[in-house]
Amino acid sequence: MSAKSQRARTAEIKAAKILGGERIIRHSYSEKIHDVDVPLMPHWKVDSKKYNRFKHHSLLETIRQKYCTCKEEVPILVTQEKSKRLMLITMPIEEMARILEQVRELGTPYITGDVVSLPIKQFKLIIKIIDDLKNQLKKYEKA
């Protein structure tokens, strides 16, 4: 196995472990399949990449240094390309694992077409997470 393949394999295994999922083993690269299944979120298609450097990693680190004053505070980066509607969120994978653990504890949402039914505790948690994200974004915009 090449060094690049080993790095990719290691990243897939680590992502699966942290997210509470399973690494998908391909028999050939001609298979068009994602790297990790997360049973709690079957609609997620997790692909793992490991390179020497990513620009958004350094942006996230800048946010951490600028705004996070203790280890409980979590840097979150929201990006959008000019003239595109799609916005992306980047956060440490451990924070996503924490959110998933809370979802596991509070109950799984029921998804039918465009409708999502949630236990009330989970809905309140999502509102809190959204409020936290809004506050993080406000801090980021002020800078």
Helices and strands as residue ranges (DSSP letters): H 3-19, E 22-23, E 36-37, H 55-67, E 77-80, E 87-90, H 93-106, E 110-112, E 115-117, H 120-142
